[in-house]
Amino acid sequence: MSIFSHIEMDDHEQVVFCKDKLSGLKAIIAIHDTTLGPSLGGCRMWNYSSDEDALTDVLRLSKGMTYKAAISDLQLGGGKICHYR
């Protein structure tokens, strides 16, 4: 599956893939929606079984943060980062 055809990718403003060669750490940063303001979200560190699993998780989590901010009446959007090896 192409990352651009991922079912959750359509609603996201930006997705960034990062890798630190020295530590072997990988990260995916997902910004879902900044219509109401800058993105709100945290960091998840997890041992995913594949890059695809990490991508699926970060896309779902960032979208969830958009809705959490909206129902809390915050002037913020949703984002998330997942670190993994």
N, C-alpha and C positions, 0 to 999 in steps of 0.2 A: 504494500500500500504506500502510495506517495503521501508525504506529510501534508501537502497542499490539498489533498482530497479527503483528509481526515474529517469525519462528520462534524466534529466540534469546532473546526478551524474557521468556519464561515463567519461566526459572530465576533471573532477577536480582531482587535485593532493591530496588535503586534505580538509576535512570538520570536524570542531570541534564544539561540542555542549557544552555550558556552562550554569550554573544556580547558582544564588546567593540566598540561602534560606532566608536570613534575609530580603532582599529587594524585593524578588519575581521576580527579573529581570532575563530574559533568553537572551541568545545570541547564534547566529550561526556564525562561522567564516568560510569563504570559500576561499580557494586558488585555483584559476583556473589553471594558467600556469606560471611557473617561468623559462621557457627556455631562455628568453632574460635577465632575472635579477630578483631581488626580487619583490614581488607583490606590486602593487600600488592600493590603494583604500581607501575608506572612511567608515564612519559609518552611518547607517540609523537607526533612532529610530521611531518605528511605532507600532500601535496597530493592530496586525494581528488577524484575526478571528480564526486561528488555527496554530499549529506548522507546518503543511504541507504548508500553505500559506507563512509562514516565510522562510521555506526551499526553496521553489520555487523562491521566490524573491531574496534571497541571492545568489543562484546559477546563476540566470540570470544576476544579477548585476555584480558579479565577472567575469563572462565570458565577459560581455561588457567592463569591465575595461581592460582586456587583449587586446581586439581589439582597444580600444582608445589609449592605450600605443603604440601599434604597428603602427597605422596610424600616430601617432605623432612622430615616429622614436625615441622613448625613449628606453633605454635598461632596461626595466621593464616589469614585468608580471602583472597579474590581480588578485585582491583579494577584498573582501568586508566583512563587519560585519553588522549584523542586530541585534539590541537590541529590545526586546519587553517584554510585561508582559502578 
